[in-house]
Amino acid sequence: MNIECTSNHGTKYLRVMEGYRDADGKSKRRSVRNIGPLSRFDDGQPDYVKRLQQSFKDGTPIIDTLSDLVAGTLPADYVTIQFDRHDAADYTSAPKNIGYMCLDGLYDALGIYDVLNKHKSQSRIEYDLNGLAKLLIFGRALMPDSKCETWNGRNEYAFEVVSSKSLIEIYRALDVLDEVSGQIQRRMDYKIKQGIGRDSEICYYDVTNYWFEIDDNDADTFDDDGNLVRSGMRKSGPSKAKNRKPIVQMGLFIDANGIPITYRLFPGNNIDQTTLRPAMREGIDRMGYGKVIIVADGGLNSDKNIAHILSEGNGYILSKSTKKSTKAVREWILDESGYEWNADRTFKVKSMLRERSITDEHGAKTTIKEKLISYWSRKHYDRERKENVKFIEYLESVIQNPDKLKDNEKKIERFLNTTEVDKSSGEIVKTKKILSINIEKVQEYLDLLGYYTLLTSEMDRPDGYVINKYRGLSRIEDSFRIIKTDLDGRPVHVRTPKHINAHFLTCFISLTMIRLIQYKVLTHQNKSTLNVDGWESGVTAEKIKKALGSFSADALPKGYYRTTEPNDDMKLIFDAFHIVCALRLPTKKELFHLKKEIDAATIL
């Protein structure tokens, strides 16, 4: 046996082949196992295929799932079928994905089919709207690519996903997905509430952005009187990737379990603070949750946002910049009185209740009561020291050698005292600027390393509860990472606002499906879904993508299929959904039966 790389519809696939002789004694070759697309395994280093082939030949394959095939040993349940020469002549290996069946079941379970089917009937759409939506969502989760390449890969599934015959229809479907985006998000939320339930006491919110490979901003649209009708979507703004390309902003809400609730896109020139209120109005405020506690980082902390949160009967847990706090707050933080230490003295916390005045978006002032929490940890302190080691070393060096100030004045201007004097008499005529380091400010900066400050409306909640819930914000950061990496959220291969929004809707749906699979796995393993690091202890998004993407079936003569052996992660997913998968050269009918079983098992 050996490994070969073949091309199927422009996509390079890896498979294990073996030589044999037919009934006439002629040498033939046949596929033993389909490994999957080369892109899923290529580590980016030179000559990956050659290295894989040599490792397989040496008996130590660099793809773990091939271990049972090394040294020419076939798996114990491997079955051969005798083909006659006509069968062999007509046979061409073309493995089709069957892992998508799990996504197909979740698609129906989330109610997406119902929303689009209703819209199709009301709009008299003739093309396969649901099929095109599935193609876009499954492609995003399994083989993310441009819309054109996703269309070209429509035949890579064991059973027909879409019946449409024209590429143009995929762009028409994007228009519809944008139009019904809100309906789909609310329907998904309803199905999740009715199924596994929502832990919506806490709602995490954060903002990220995606840059586009264009040079100029999208133009704004104005009416005849010069009034702004619509802002361009792709605009220059504060890019998380720190480049100068136009971007779009995405605001995302997730629940305490890390399962997405709703999202909204904003033009790239919108700063983070301005996104929370409109995102809440179109999402959380309309979903009937009752009171929720909004958890967000300091970039979302503003009077206007707090006023809106409270006006809707909700609460908040927001971080606050320790170093940018008022002098009185900084002095309170550094005052050792009131702190409670843990036994190892690696963590301390204290809090106080206070009243303050805030101004809402309409200019009205009101007085609110809230809890201010300060905590310090050795872990945070060590991390901040490490992240700022060069800057701290420079600060310490200029204290010893003030002449170094002239080299990096702007870098530490907040720590400087500036004095203007006349060189000769001291009169303010022709002056010279003299720089000196403000030792007190530098010392305060160093003393505040390792401290975090939180604001919360939940004054009756223990400090530990508030801190623990705030730490869960890392889950939304992980969700953004999945969209950007595993789902290849960018580059975005569309340009109109409708198509851009539809693209991110497919990312949102794919992310939700991944989170539901992870949720099922964790509950199956009796592990907490509320643990901040919970996803990693179950099965990661990357492993789900590989497991579903590599599970395939290859049509053989006489109506049989050769399926790949589900890897350990695929088996874990089947176990979590209580799906029995025991395939040995199944027929098409048996594969279809498996699909029906998966559809039934993935009901939420």
Secondary structure, DSSP 4 states (H G I P E B T S, - for coil): -EEEEEEETTEEEEEEEEEEE-TT--EEEEEEEEEEEGGGT--SSTTHHHHHHHHHHTT--SSGGGGGGGGGPPPTT-------HHHHHH-----EE-THHHHHHHHHHTTHHHHHHHHHHHHT--S-HHHHHHHHHHHHHHS---HHHHHHTGGGBSS-------THHHHHHHHHHHHTHHHHHHHHHHHHHHTT----SEEEEEEEEEE-S-SSPPPPEE-TTS-EEE--SSB----TT---S-EEEEEEEEETTS-EEEEEEEETTS-GGGGHHHHHHHTGGGTT--S-EEEE-GGG--HHHHHHHHHTT-EEEEEE-STTS-HHHHHHHH--TT-EE-TTSSEEEEEEEEEEEEE-TTS-EEEEEEEEEEEEEHHHHHHHHHHTHHHHHHHHHHHH-GGGGGGSTGGGGGGEEEEEEESSS--SSSEEEEEEE-HHHHHHHHHTTTEEEEEES-TTS-HHHHHHHHHTTHHHHHHHHHHHTTT---S----SHHHHHHHHHHHHHHHHHHHHHHHHHHHHTT--SSSTTHHHHS--HHHHHHHHHH-EEEE-GGGBEEEPPP-HHHHHHHHHTT-----SS-BHHHHHHHHHHHHHHT--
